[in-house]
Amino acid sequence: MTGEWGWGERQLILLDSRSQWKVRQVTAERQALVNEPQLQLPLSVDVRPQPP
C-alpha cells in the first residue's frame, strides 16, 4: 500500500523514528499536514455541480 502512495523505504524509516524527532522536524511535518488539505481545496471546489 505504501508503494501506491509513493513512499519508499527511506520514508518509512523516517516515520518509524518519529519518537526521536527534534522540535524543528515535528514542526515541519505538522505544517506539511496542515498544508495538504489546503492544496486540495481548490480542486474539490471546482468539481461541485453548478446551478442551472
Residue, then its C-alpha position, 0 to 999 in steps of 0.5 A: m500500500t505504501g508503494e501506491w502512495g509513493w513512499g519508499e523505504r527511506q520514508l518509512i524509516l523516517l516515520d518509524s523514528r518519529s519518537q526521536w524527532k527534534v522540535r524543528q522536524v515535528t514542526a515541519e511535518r505538522q505544517a506539511l499536514v496542515n498544508e495538504p488539505q489546503l492544496q486540495l481545496p481548490l480542486s474539490v471546489d471546482v468539481r461541485p455541480q453548478p446551478p442551472 
